[in-house]
Amino acid sequence: MRRRDLLLTAVPALLHAQEKARSNGPATIRAVEMIRVEGRRKIEAGDVKGQFQVNPLHVYAEHRPAEYKERTRPAGEARATALYLRITTNEGPEGLYGPIDLEAAIVVHQQLRPFLIGKDALAGETLWDKMYRSNRHSRSSHFMMGISAVDNALWDLRGRYFSTPVYRLLGGPTRKQVDVYGSCLGHSVEPERMRVTAAEFKKQGFRGQKWFTPAGPGDGPAGLQKNVDMVRILRETVGADYDLMFDAFMGWDYNYAIQWAKQVEQYRPRWIEEPFHVDKLESFVNLRRATSIPVATGEHFYGRFEAMRYLQAGAISVVQADPEWCGGVSELMKICHIASSLDAHVIPHGHNVHTALHVIASQSPMTCPLLEYLISKMSSYYFFETWDPKPVNGVITLPETPGFGIVLDDAKIEKRTVATWG
């Protein structure tokens, strides 16, 4: 999109937002609630999709699972439940975001909720900074996940307040549609099943695929060969001009990663993701220097500070910060700005499509070229919502609804309660 077109789109929305802010005044937070919704959803007959990926604990024999064999399940029905964060104000507008992880929900309810009551919901930067400063453990883990949930709900609130999608508040859109790659977590890596699955997802239009390595150092040479063979099989299946990515979920060490990388460089993976625990910065640096395969991580970054350390050290080419965990939309935007100055890509981890979609849409395609879509997880993740952000032919078209466009579908909700803990 040309700069002139961007201005024609963004300026009227900004002027409308400013006028509405002048007429409505502040939006004072009145309530911060976790809404639990419950219902029943249908399950279609088909594969179970329970293939495991290598796990850091798998180095111990007693924690290493037996080789996975896919099995089928009959059609049926299952209970469904989800948590949504709702923030309401005295002046009327409210924000809704979810589904929310239980760990984050408890932090929000027990620690952030009392702090937020009476604050100005439109003062996003101030609120983020105050939440961050409010607790000695805020820099990471569950507390940062709680901050992320609140920040995302407040962005939805501001979008509804100004009657515009979040990506417009962030400065976008830079495109009308966002390209999507498919994450194949849970899908069997048995060779024949993998071939069929990969060919089908390419046919559906996904711009690339990410597969999850099943073996690690504890599986010995045979496991390493399995990890190498899956790359070869997938490349043979999808062809030379198609992106393939691989995720090791912190289950390897440096020596193992080098052995794998040297054998699969010929198949040109787009990246190897999170081969080591995030604490092992030097291992990432050394791997990136030793192989032509781009190195990615960031799913477990808790803020711009970790992203900046990794990028300045030359440890990675792709930042995968997750707006559900890294500090929300506000912090992911800062990470994008840091990455753009160092010519790195930001391709957010796909724990939830809503926030990632809006941030990506507001950034240059040079910085944020792709969105991750966890194919199995997302098949039912938005069950309780009226709009399912599902890709069609490898793209998601940007919504025009205010905020993130999250609306709960009353027809699917059998029970709705306000959840509390402690």
Secondary structure as UniProt FT lines:
FT   HELIX           3..24
FT   STRAND          28..43
FT   STRAND          46..47
FT   HELIX           56..59
FT   HELIX           61..63
FT   STRAND          72..73
FT   STRAND          76..89
FT   TURN            90..91
FT   STRAND          94..97
FT   HELIX           102..107
FT   HELIX           108..112
FT   HELIX           113..116
FT   TURN            117..118
FT   TURN            121..122
FT   HELIX           124..133
FT   TURN            136..139
FT   HELIX           141..161
FT   TURN            162..163
FT   HELIX           166..169
FT   TURN            170..171
FT   STRAND          177..183
FT   TURN            185..186
FT   HELIX           191..203
FT   TURN            204..205
FT   STRAND          208..212
FT   HELIX           217..219
FT   HELIX           220..238
FT   TURN            240..241
FT   STRAND          243..247
FT   TURN            249..250
FT   HELIX           254..264
FT   HELIX           265..267
FT   STRAND          271..273
FT   TURN            278..279
FT   HELIX           281..290
FT   STRAND          295..297
FT   TURN            299..300
FT   HELIX           304..312
FT   TURN            313..314
FT   STRAND          318..319
FT   TURN            323..325
FT   HELIX           328..341
FT   TURN            342..343
FT   STRAND          345..346
FT   HELIX           353..362
FT   TURN            365..367
FT   STRAND          371..374
FT   HELIX           375..381
FT   TURN            382..384
FT   TURN            393..394
FT   STRAND          395..397
FT   HELIX           410..412
FT   STRAND          415..419
//
